């Protein structure tokens, strides 16, 4: 269990994580990956000793920053887009032939 107790990743757990992440780790590298992962877990244990007495939880509500998804009429959009084309034919961009 990860958390307040002491936890060490073993090679089987590293293999499982690698499989879930769809990465291959050579057999001789598994031990070093486990060691590095355990160093990362030890580093995170510093959060357990951080003084948090009297600190209010930081909670905020996200607000939707996107525009509303409602249908709109862009009747002049086609003309504005095609108006940027150096050449056009009817309602299409006209380009030079690139494949022989």
Biopython code that builds the backbone (N, CA, C, O; Angstrom):
import numpy as np
from Bio.PDB.StructureBuilder import StructureBuilder

atoms = [
    (1, "UNK", "N", (0.833, -1.184, 0.000)),
    (1, "UNK", "CA", (0.000, 0.000, 0.000)),
    (1, "UNK", "C", (0.875, 1.244, 0.000)),
    (1, "UNK", "O", (1.792, 1.362, 0.814)),
    (2, "UNK", "N", (0.601, 2.160, -0.897)),
    (2, "UNK", "CA", (1.330, 3.416, -0.943)),
    (2, "UNK", "C", (0.645, 4.381, 0.006)),
    (2, "UNK", "O", (-0.583, 4.421, 0.078)),
    (3, "UNK", "N", (1.416, 5.140, 0.718)),
    (3, "UNK", "CA", (0.826, 6.093, 1.645)),
    (3, "UNK", "C", (1.761, 6.349, 2.798)),
    (3, "UNK", "O", (2.965, 6.515, 2.605)),
    (4, "UNK", "N", (1.214, 6.381, 4.000)),
    (4, "UNK", "CA", (2.008, 6.758, 5.163)),
    (4, "UNK", "C", (3.007, 5.672, 5.559)),
    (4, "UNK", "O", (4.038, 5.974, 6.160)),
    (5, "UNK", "N", (2.720, 4.435, 5.234)),
    (5, "UNK", "CA", (3.625, 3.362, 5.598)),
    (5, "UNK", "C", (4.811, 3.277, 4.649)),
    (5, "UNK", "O", (4.865, 3.969, 3.633)),
    (6, "UNK", "N", (5.741, 2.431, 4.995)),
    (6, "UNK", "CA", (6.917, 2.237, 4.147)),
    (6, "UNK", "C", (6.525, 1.271, 3.035)),
    (6, "UNK", "O", (5.983, 0.197, 3.295)),
    (7, "UNK", "N", (6.804, 1.662, 1.797)),
    (7, "UNK", "CA", (6.408, 0.839, 0.664)),
    (7, "UNK", "C", (7.561, 0.745, -0.312)),
    (7, "UNK", "O", (8.199, 1.750, -0.622)),
    (8, "UNK", "N", (7.829, -0.440, -0.791)),
    (8, "UNK", "CA", (8.887, -0.660, -1.774)),
    (8, "UNK", "C", (8.300, -1.384, -2.977)),
    (8, "UNK", "O", (7.554, -2.352, -2.837)),
    (9, "UNK", "N", (8.649, -0.899, -4.147)),
    (9, "UNK", "CA", (8.225, -1.563, -5.381)),
    (9, "UNK", "C", (9.160, -2.739, -5.626)),
    (9, "UNK", "O", (10.376, -2.614, -5.482)),
    (10, "UNK", "N", (8.590, -3.881, -5.997)),
    (10, "UNK", "CA", (9.435, -5.007, -6.349)),
    (10, "UNK", "C", (9.420, -5.195, -7.870)),
    (10, "UNK", "O", (8.688, -4.505, -8.579)),
    (11, "UNK", "N", (10.210, -6.107, -8.348)),
    (11, "UNK", "CA", (10.373, -6.302, -9.793)),
    (11, "UNK", "C", (9.066, -6.726, -10.450)),
    (11, "UNK", "O", (8.775, -6.305, -11.569)),
    (12, "UNK", "N", (8.270, -7.557, -9.768)),
    (12, "UNK", "CA", (6.990, -7.978, -10.349)),
    (12, "UNK", "C", (6.063, -6.785, -10.564)),
    (12, "UNK", "O", (5.357, -6.710, -11.569)),
    (13, "UNK", "N", (6.072, -5.861, -9.619)),
    (13, "UNK", "CA", (5.229, -4.667, -9.770)),
    (13, "UNK", "C", (5.740, -3.767, -10.895)),
    (13, "UNK", "O", (4.947, -3.156, -11.611)),
    (14, "UNK", "N", (7.051, -3.685, -11.047)),
    (14, "UNK", "CA", (7.627, -2.903, -12.149)),
    (14, "UNK", "C", (7.222, -3.527, -13.481)),
    (14, "UNK", "O", (6.886, -2.810, -14.423)),
    (15, "UNK", "N", (7.253, -4.849, -13.567)),
    (15, "UNK", "CA", (6.824, -5.535, -14.799)),
    (15, "UNK", "C", (5.357, -5.231, -15.100)),
    (15, "UNK", "O", (4.988, -4.989, -16.249)),
    (16, "UNK", "N", (4.525, -5.246, -14.057)),
    (16, "UNK", "CA", (3.100, -4.981, -14.245)),
    (16, "UNK", "C", (2.874, -3.551, -14.742)),
    (16, "UNK", "O", (2.084, -3.328, -15.659)),
    (17, "UNK", "N", (3.565, -2.589, -14.140)),
    (17, "UNK", "CA", (3.437, -1.194, -14.569)),
    (17, "UNK", "C", (3.922, -1.031, -16.003)),
    (17, "UNK", "O", (3.295, -0.327, -16.795)),
    (18, "UNK", "N", (5.029, -1.675, -16.342)),
    (18, "UNK", "CA", (5.560, -1.593, -17.707)),
    (18, "UNK", "C", (4.565, -2.173, -18.705)),
    (18, "UNK", "O", (4.384, -1.631, -19.795)),
    (19, "UNK", "N", (3.924, -3.268, -18.331)),
    (19, "UNK", "CA", (2.931, -3.869, -19.224)),
    (19, "UNK", "C", (1.740, -2.935, -19.412)),
    (19, "UNK", "O", (1.256, -2.762, -20.531)),
    (20, "UNK", "N", (1.266, -2.332, -18.321)),
    (20, "UNK", "CA", (0.144, -1.399, -18.419)),
    (20, "UNK", "C", (0.503, -0.177, -19.261)),
    (20, "UNK", "O", (-0.341, 0.355, -19.982)),
    (21, "UNK", "N", (1.763, 0.266, -19.168)),
    (21, "UNK", "CA", (2.216, 1.428, -19.934)),
    (21, "UNK", "C", (2.634, 1.043, -21.350)),
    (21, "UNK", "O", (2.988, 1.902, -22.158)),
    (22, "UNK", "N", (2.589, -0.246, -21.638)),
    (22, "UNK", "CA", (2.970, -0.778, -22.945)),
    (22, "UNK", "C", (4.408, -0.394, -23.323)),
    (22, "UNK", "O", (4.687, 0.038, -24.441)),
    (23, "UNK", "N", (5.304, -0.569, -22.348)),
    (23, "UNK", "CA", (6.720, -0.356, -22.613)),
    (23, "UNK", "C", (7.470, -1.632, -22.260)),
    (23, "UNK", "O", (7.042, -2.405, -21.403)),
    (24, "UNK", "N", (8.579, -1.837, -22.925)),
    (24, "UNK", "CA", (9.409, -3.005, -22.651)),
    (24, "UNK", "C", (10.623, -2.565, -21.855)),
    (24, "UNK", "O", (11.284, -1.584, -22.193)),
    (25, "UNK", "N", (10.907, -3.302, -20.796)),
    (25, "UNK", "CA", (12.093, -3.042, -19.991)),
    (25, "UNK", "C", (12.914, -4.318, -20.006)),
    (25, "UNK", "O", (12.429, -5.387, -19.637)),
    (26, "UNK", "N", (14.155, -4.197, -20.433)),
    (26, "UNK", "CA", (15.041, -5.358, -20.489)),
    (26, "UNK", "C", (15.234, -5.911, -19.080)),
    (26, "UNK", "O", (15.254, -5.165, -18.101)),
    (27, "UNK", "N", (15.374, -7.231, -19.000)),
    (27, "UNK", "CA", (15.489, -7.906, -17.714)),
    (27, "UNK", "C", (16.568, -7.344, -16.812)),
    (27, "UNK", "O", (16.370, -7.227, -15.603)),
    (28, "UNK", "N", (17.720, -6.993, -17.395)),
    (28, "UNK", "CA", (18.819, -6.479, -16.576)),
    (28, "UNK", "C", (18.547, -5.065, -16.055)),
    (28, "UNK", "O", (19.231, -4.603, -15.142)),
    (29, "UNK", "N", (17.559, -4.379, -16.623)),
    (29, "UNK", "CA", (17.231, -3.013, -16.203)),
    (29, "UNK", "C", (16.141, -2.981, -15.129)),
    (29, "UNK", "O", (15.924, -1.944, -14.501)),
    (30, "UNK", "N", (15.455, -4.105, -14.914)),
    (30, "UNK", "CA", (14.333, -4.120, -13.974)),
    (30, "UNK", "C", (14.743, -3.712, -12.562)),
    (30, "UNK", "O", (14.038, -2.949, -11.902)),
    (31, "UNK", "N", (15.877, -4.216, -12.106)),
    (31, "UNK", "CA", (16.337, -3.895, -10.751)),
    (31, "UNK", "C", (16.630, -2.406, -10.605)),
    (31, "UNK", "O", (16.282, -1.799, -9.592)),
    (32, "UNK", "N", (17.274, -1.813, -11.621)),
    (32, "UNK", "CA", (17.581, -0.381, -11.523)),
    (32, "UNK", "C", (16.305, 0.457, -11.606)),
    (32, "UNK", "O", (16.206, 1.499, -10.957)),
    (33, "UNK", "N", (15.324, 0.008, -12.403)),
    (33, "UNK", "CA", (14.045, 0.712, -12.453)),
    (33, "UNK", "C", (13.350, 0.652, -11.095)),
    (33, "UNK", "O", (12.784, 1.646, -10.640)),
    (34, "UNK", "N", (13.393, -0.510, -10.449)),
    (34, "UNK", "CA", (12.780, -0.645, -9.130)),
    (34, "UNK", "C", (13.470, 0.286, -8.134)),
    (34, "UNK", "O", (12.804, 0.942, -7.333)),
    (35, "UNK", "N", (14.800, 0.345, -8.181)),
    (35, "UNK", "CA", (15.535, 1.237, -7.278)),
    (35, "UNK", "C", (15.162, 2.698, -7.518)),
    (35, "UNK", "O", (14.917, 3.443, -6.570)),
    (36, "UNK", "N", (15.118, 3.106, -8.787)),
    (36, "UNK", "CA", (14.780, 4.491, -9.114)),
    (36, "UNK", "C", (13.345, 4.819, -8.694)),
    (36, "UNK", "O", (13.074, 5.900, -8.170)),
    (37, "UNK", "N", (12.442, 3.885, -8.927)),
    (37, "UNK", "CA", (11.045, 4.107, -8.553)),
    (37, "UNK", "C", (10.923, 4.249, -7.038)),
    (37, "UNK", "O", (10.171, 5.090, -6.547)),
    (38, "UNK", "N", (11.659, 3.429, -6.305)),
    (38, "UNK", "CA", (11.625, 3.512, -4.843)),
    (38, "UNK", "C", (12.206, 4.832, -4.340)),
    (38, "UNK", "O", (11.752, 5.358, -3.324)),
    (39, "UNK", "N", (13.202, 5.370, -5.037)),
    (39, "UNK", "CA", (13.740, 6.686, -4.666)),
    (39, "UNK", "C", (12.677, 7.764, -4.858)),
    (39, "UNK", "O", (12.567, 8.683, -4.046)),
    (40, "UNK", "N", (11.905, 7.651, -5.920)),
    (40, "UNK", "CA", (10.823, 8.614, -6.171)),
    (40, "UNK", "C", (9.782, 8.528, -5.065)),
    (40, "UNK", "O", (9.315, 9.552, -4.566)),
    (41, "UNK", "N", (9.412, 7.294, -4.677)),
    (41, "UNK", "CA", (8.434, 7.122, -3.599)),
    (41, "UNK", "C", (8.955, 7.699, -2.288)),
    (41, "UNK", "O", (8.194, 8.308, -1.535)),
    (42, "UNK", "N", (10.237, 7.516, -2.009)),
    (42, "UNK", "CA", (10.828, 8.074, -0.797)),
    (42, "UNK", "C", (10.779, 9.597, -0.830)),
    (42, "UNK", "O", (10.542, 10.238, 0.193)),
    (43, "UNK", "N", (11.003, 10.168, -1.998)),
    (43, "UNK", "CA", (10.958, 11.624, -2.137)),
    (43, "UNK", "C", (9.559, 12.150, -1.818)),
    (43, "UNK", "O", (9.419, 13.190, -1.174)),
    (44, "UNK", "N", (8.537, 11.444, -2.260)),
    (44, "UNK", "CA", (7.163, 11.869, -1.987)),
    (44, "UNK", "C", (6.800, 11.752, -0.512)),
    (44, "UNK", "O", (5.856, 12.398, -0.058)),
    (45, "UNK", "N", (7.526, 10.945, 0.234)),
    (45, "UNK", "CA", (7.242, 10.825, 1.664)),
    (45, "UNK", "C", (7.499, 12.136, 2.392)),
    (45, "UNK", "O", (7.023, 12.324, 3.511)),
    (46, "UNK", "N", (8.251, 13.051, 1.766)),
    (46, "UNK", "CA", (8.484, 14.357, 2.382)),
    (46, "UNK", "C", (7.173, 15.115, 2.561)),
    (46, "UNK", "O", (7.055, 15.956, 3.453)),
    (47, "UNK", "N", (6.195, 14.819, 1.719)),
    (47, "UNK", "CA", (4.898, 15.473, 1.857)),
    (47, "UNK", "C", (4.221, 15.098, 3.166)),
    (47, "UNK", "O", (3.450, 15.883, 3.717)),
    (48, "UNK", "N", (4.508, 13.897, 3.665)),
    (48, "UNK", "CA", (3.909, 13.462, 4.928)),
    (48, "UNK", "C", (4.412, 14.279, 6.112)),
    (48, "UNK", "O", (3.697, 14.435, 7.102)),
    (49, "UNK", "N", (5.628, 14.801, 6.024)),
    (49, "UNK", "CA", (6.186, 15.535, 7.162)),
    (49, "UNK", "C", (6.034, 17.047, 7.006)),
    (49, "UNK", "O", (6.455, 17.800, 7.883)),
    (50, "UNK", "N", (5.445, 17.494, 5.915)),
    (50, "UNK", "CA", (5.230, 18.932, 5.717)),
    (50, "UNK", "C", (4.229, 19.436, 6.747)),
    (50, "UNK", "O", (3.199, 18.800, 6.970)),
    (51, "UNK", "N", (4.522, 20.580, 7.383)),
    (51, "UNK", "CA", (3.596, 21.111, 8.392)),
    (51, "UNK", "C", (2.327, 21.655, 7.729)),
    (51, "UNK", "O", (2.385, 22.585, 6.924)),
    (52, "UNK", "N", (1.192, 21.067, 8.077)),
    (52, "UNK", "CA", (-0.072, 21.497, 7.474)),
    (52, "UNK", "C", (-1.101, 21.918, 8.516)),
    (52, "UNK", "O", (-2.261, 22.155, 8.178)),
    (53, "UNK", "N", (-0.690, 22.015, 9.779)),
    (53, "UNK", "CA", (-1.627, 22.420, 10.822)),
    (53, "UNK", "C", (-2.069, 23.856, 10.562)),
    (53, "UNK", "O", (-1.243, 24.737, 10.323)),
    (54, "UNK", "N", (-3.374, 24.080, 10.611)),
    (54, "UNK", "CA", (-3.916, 25.415, 10.428)),
    (54, "UNK", "C", (-4.022, 25.868, 8.981)),
    (54, "UNK", "O", (-4.444, 26.993, 8.712)),
    (55, "UNK", "N", (-3.649, 25.016, 8.063)),
    (55, "UNK", "CA", (-3.736, 25.374, 6.645)),
    (55, "UNK", "C", (-5.078, 24.894, 6.112)),
    (55, "UNK", "O", (-5.407, 23.711, 6.193)),
    (56, "UNK", "N", (-5.837, 25.820, 5.572)),
    (56, "UNK", "CA", (-7.140, 25.467, 5.010)),
    (56, "UNK", "C", (-6.947, 24.722, 3.691)),
    (56, "UNK", "O", (-6.038, 25.045, 2.926)),
    (57, "UNK", "N", (-7.785, 23.736, 3.420)),
    (57, "UNK", "CA", (-7.703, 23.047, 2.128)),
    (57, "UNK", "C", (-7.951, 24.033, 0.987)),
    (57, "UNK", "O", (-8.793, 24.925, 1.090)),
    (58, "UNK", "N", (-7.216, 23.856, -0.084)),
    (58, "UNK", "CA", (-7.356, 24.726, -1.248)),
    (58, "UNK", "C", (-8.307, 24.052, -2.223)),
    (58, "UNK", "O", (-7.914, 23.183, -3.001)),
    (59, "UNK", "N", (-9.552, 24.465, -2.167)),
    (59, "UNK", "CA", (-10.564, 23.902, -3.048)),
    (59, "UNK", "C", (-11.088, 25.003, -3.945)),
    (59, "UNK", "O", (-11.313, 26.128, -3.498)),
    (60, "UNK", "N", (-11.278, 24.682, -5.186)),
    (60, "UNK", "CA", (-11.852, 25.656, -6.102)),
    (60, "UNK", "C", (-12.711, 24.926, -7.116)),
    (60, "UNK", "O", (-12.487, 23.758, -7.433)),
    (61, "UNK", "N", (-13.669, 25.630, -7.599)),
    (61, "UNK", "CA", (-14.576, 25.057, -8.580)),
    (61, "UNK", "C", (-14.147, 25.541, -9.954)),
    (61, "UNK", "O", (-13.985, 26.740, -10.180)),
    (62, "UNK", "N", (-13.967, 24.608, -10.861)),
    (62, "UNK", "CA", (-13.581, 24.997, -12.213)),
    (62, "UNK", "C", (-14.787, 25.552, -12.944)),
    (62, "UNK", "O", (-15.907, 25.060, -12.804)),
    (63, "UNK", "N", (-14.535, 26.575, -13.717)),
    (63, "UNK", "CA", (-15.629, 27.108, -14.510)),
    (63, "UNK", "C", (-15.368, 26.784, -15.973)),
    (63, "UNK", "O", (-14.223, 26.705, -16.417)),
    (64, "UNK", "N", (-16.428, 26.603, -16.691)),
    (64, "UNK", "CA", (-16.330, 26.253, -18.098)),
    (64, "UNK", "C", (-15.827, 27.463, -18.877)),
    (64, "UNK", "O", (-16.454, 28.523, -18.876)),
    (65, "UNK", "N", (-14.683, 27.290, -19.543)),
    (65, "UNK", "CA", (-14.109, 28.403, -20.296)),
    (65, "UNK", "C", (-14.426, 28.298, -21.784)),
    (65, "UNK", "O", (-14.034, 29.160, -22.570)),
    (66, "UNK", "N", (-15.122, 27.260, -22.160)),
    (66, "UNK", "CA", (-15.448, 27.062, -23.567)),
    (66, "UNK", "C", (-16.745, 27.788, -23.907)),
    (66, "UNK", "O", (-17.587, 28.037, -23.044)),
    (67, "UNK", "N", (-16.877, 28.112, -25.154)),
    (67, "UNK", "CA", (-18.116, 28.746, -25.603)),
    (67, "UNK", "C", (-19.228, 27.705, -25.580)),
    (67, "UNK", "O", (-18.964, 26.503, -25.568)),
    (68, "UNK", "N", (-20.437, 28.163, -25.575)),
    (68, "UNK", "CA", (-21.546, 27.216, -25.585)),
    (68, "UNK", "C", (-21.588, 26.518, -26.943)),
    (68, "UNK", "O", (-21.255, 27.101, -27.975)),
    (69, "UNK", "N", (-21.993, 25.293, -26.911)),
    (69, "UNK", "CA", (-22.047, 24.488, -28.129)),
    (69, "UNK", "C", (-23.440, 24.603, -28.725)),
    (69, "UNK", "O", (-24.299, 23.749, -28.505)),
    (70, "UNK", "N", (-23.646, 25.651, -29.468)),
    (70, "UNK", "CA", (-24.953, 25.850, -30.077)),
    (70, "UNK", "C", (-24.767, 26.092, -31.572)),
    (70, "UNK", "O", (-23.771, 26.681, -31.992)),
    (71, "UNK", "N", (-25.718, 25.641, -32.363)),
    (71, "UNK", "CA", (-25.581, 25.810, -33.813)),
    (71, "UNK", "C", (-25.608, 27.286, -34.191)),
    (71, "UNK", "O", (-26.321, 28.091, -33.592)),
    (72, "UNK", "N", (-24.821, 27.609, -35.189)),
    (72, "UNK", "CA", (-24.812, 28.988, -35.673)),
    (72, "UNK", "C", (-24.746, 28.974, -37.191)),
    (72, "UNK", "O", (-24.366, 27.976, -37.804)),
    (73, "UNK", "N", (-25.108, 30.053, -37.761)),
    (73, "UNK", "CA", (-25.121, 30.154, -39.216)),
    (73, "UNK", "C", (-23.921, 30.976, -39.667)),
    (73, "UNK", "O", (-23.805, 32.158, -39.344)),
    (74, "UNK", "N", (-23.044, 30.343, -40.408)),
    (74, "UNK", "CA", (-21.898, 31.030, -40.996)),
    (74, "UNK", "C", (-22.073, 31.027, -42.504)),
    (74, "UNK", "O", (-21.269, 30.449, -43.235)),
    (75, "UNK", "N", (-23.111, 31.666, -42.951)),
    (75, "UNK", "CA", (-23.434, 31.622, -44.376)),
    (75, "UNK", "C", (-22.346, 32.253, -45.231)),
    (75, "UNK", "O", (-22.186, 31.881, -46.394)),
    (76, "UNK", "N", (-21.598, 33.199, -44.681)),
    (76, "UNK", "CA", (-20.555, 33.834, -45.479)),
    (76, "UNK", "C", (-19.180, 33.202, -45.250)),
    (76, "UNK", "O", (-18.196, 33.663, -45.828)),
    (77, "UNK", "N", (-19.091, 32.163, -44.425)),
    (77, "UNK", "CA", (-17.804, 31.544, -44.115)),
    (77, "UNK", "C", (-17.149, 30.960, -45.355)),
    (77, "UNK", "O", (-15.942, 31.116, -45.545)),
    (78, "UNK", "N", (-17.914, 30.295, -46.197)),
    (78, "UNK", "CA", (-17.353, 29.683, -47.400)),
    (78, "UNK", "C", (-16.696, 30.746, -48.275)),
    (78, "UNK", "O", (-15.584, 30.545, -48.764)),
    (79, "UNK", "N", (-17.361, 31.853, -48.470)),
    (79, "UNK", "CA", (-16.809, 32.917, -49.314)),
    (79, "UNK", "C", (-15.574, 33.548, -48.679)),
    (79, "UNK", "O", (-14.615, 33.877, -49.377)),
    (80, "UNK", "N", (-15.595, 33.718, -47.359)),
    (80, "UNK", "CA", (-14.427, 34.288, -46.683)),
    (80, "UNK", "C", (-13.224, 33.368, -46.805)),
    (80, "UNK", "O", (-12.105, 33.836, -47.020)),
    (81, "UNK", "N", (-13.441, 32.063, -46.670)),
    (81, "UNK", "CA", (-12.341, 31.101, -46.768)),
    (81, "UNK", "C", (-11.833, 31.025, -48.194)),
    (81, "UNK", "O", (-10.629, 31.124, -48.432)),
    (82, "UNK", "N", (-12.737, 30.850, -49.142)),
    (82, "UNK", "CA", (-12.315, 30.745, -50.541)),
    (82, "UNK", "C", (-11.741, 32.063, -51.054)),
    (82, "UNK", "O", (-10.972, 32.066, -52.015)),
    (83, "UNK", "N", (-12.097, 33.162, -50.436)),
    (83, "UNK", "CA", (-11.546, 34.451, -50.839)),
    (83, "UNK", "C", (-10.055, 34.562, -50.563)),
    (83, "UNK", "O", (-9.385, 35.417, -51.142)),
    (84, "UNK", "N", (-9.526, 33.716, -49.695)),
    (84, "UNK", "CA", (-8.093, 33.717, -49.388)),
    (84, "UNK", "C", (-7.287, 32.892, -50.375)),
    (84, "UNK", "O", (-6.057, 32.953, -50.371)),
    (85, "UNK", "N", (-7.952, 32.131, -51.213)),
    (85, "UNK", "CA", (-7.255, 31.241, -52.143)),
    (85, "UNK", "C", (-6.665, 32.041, -53.301)),
    (85, "UNK", "O", (-7.319, 32.940, -53.830)),
    (86, "UNK", "N", (-5.420, 31.716, -53.702)),
    (86, "UNK", "CA", (-4.845, 32.389, -54.863)),
    (86, "UNK", "C", (-5.641, 32.074, -56.131)),
    (86, "UNK", "O", (-5.818, 32.933, -56.995)),
    (87, "UNK", "N", (-6.113, 30.836, -56.228)),
    (87, "UNK", "CA", (-6.950, 30.437, -57.362)),
    (87, "UNK", "C", (-8.063, 29.552, -56.847)),
    (87, "UNK", "O", (-7.882, 28.810, -55.881)),
    (88, "UNK", "N", (-9.204, 29.629, -57.485)),
    (88, "UNK", "CA", (-10.316, 28.768, -57.115)),
    (88, "UNK", "C", (-11.106, 28.410, -58.356)),
    (88, "UNK", "O", (-11.089, 29.114, -59.366)),
    (89, "UNK", "N", (-11.796, 27.296, -58.243)),
    (89, "UNK", "CA", (-12.672, 26.836, -59.318)),
    (89, "UNK", "C", (-13.985, 26.461, -58.655)),
    (89, "UNK", "O", (-14.043, 25.512, -57.873)),
    (90, "UNK", "N", (-15.013, 27.185, -58.960)),
    (90, "UNK", "CA", (-16.321, 27.034, -58.321)),
    (90, "UNK", "C", (-16.157, 27.194, -56.807)),
    (90, "UNK", "O", (-15.707, 28.240, -56.340)),
    (91, "UNK", "N", (-16.520, 26.161, -56.040)),
    (91, "UNK", "CA", (-16.398, 26.237, -54.582)),
    (91, "UNK", "C", (-15.209, 25.434, -54.060)),
    (91, "UNK", "O", (-15.266, 24.883, -52.961)),
    (92, "UNK", "N", (-14.133, 25.367, -54.844)),
    (92, "UNK", "CA", (-12.964, 24.577, -54.473)),
    (92, "UNK", "C", (-11.697, 25.397, -54.640)),
    (92, "UNK", "O", (-11.641, 26.318, -55.455)),
    (93, "UNK", "N", (-10.675, 25.051, -53.855)),
    (93, "UNK", "CA", (-9.353, 25.623, -54.065)),
    (93, "UNK", "C", (-8.764, 24.981, -55.308)),
    (93, "UNK", "O", (-8.922, 23.778, -55.514)),
    (94, "UNK", "N", (-8.102, 25.747, -56.125)),
    (94, "UNK", "CA", (-7.435, 25.200, -57.305)),
    (94, "UNK", "C", (-5.942, 25.228, -57.014)),
    (94, "UNK", "O", (-5.370, 26.281, -56.734)),
    (95, "UNK", "N", (-5.317, 24.047, -57.083)),
    (95, "UNK", "CA", (-3.887, 23.935, -56.788)),
    (95, "UNK", "C", (-3.181, 23.269, -57.949)),
    (95, "UNK", "O", (-3.805, 22.616, -58.785)),
    (96, "UNK", "N", (-1.856, 23.446, -57.988)),
    (96, "UNK", "CA", (-1.063, 22.820, -59.040)),
    (96, "UNK", "C", (-1.031, 21.315, -58.819)),
    (96, "UNK", "O", (-1.142, 20.839, -57.689)),
    (97, "UNK", "N", (-0.882, 20.586, -59.890)),
    (97, "UNK", "CA", (-0.775, 19.130, -59.815)),
    (97, "UNK", "C", (0.550, 18.779, -59.145)),
    (97, "UNK", "O", (1.600, 19.291, -59.533)),
    (98, "UNK", "N", (0.504, 17.910, -58.143)),
    (98, "UNK", "CA", (1.719, 17.551, -57.416)),
    (98, "UNK", "C", (2.135, 16.102, -57.648)),
    (98, "UNK", "O", (3.231, 15.707, -57.249)),
    (99, "UNK", "N", (1.291, 15.312, -58.279)),
    (99, "UNK", "CA", (1.598, 13.906, -58.542)),
    (99, "UNK", "C", (1.573, 13.694, -60.042)),
    (99, "UNK", "O", (0.637, 14.107, -60.727)),
    (100, "UNK", "N", (2.604, 13.052, -60.539)),
    (100, "UNK", "CA", (2.666, 12.752, -61.984)),
    (100, "UNK", "C", (1.958, 11.455, -62.285)),
    (100, "UNK", "O", (1.903, 11.035, -63.441)),
]
sb = StructureBuilder()
sb.init_structure("model")
sb.init_model(0)
sb.init_chain("A")
sb.init_seg("    ")
for serial, (resi, resn, name, xyz) in enumerate(atoms, 1):
    if name == "N":
        sb.init_residue(resn, " ", resi, " ")
    sb.init_atom(name, np.array(xyz, "f"), 0.0, 1.0, " ", f" {name:<3s}", serial, name[0])
structure = sb.get_structure()
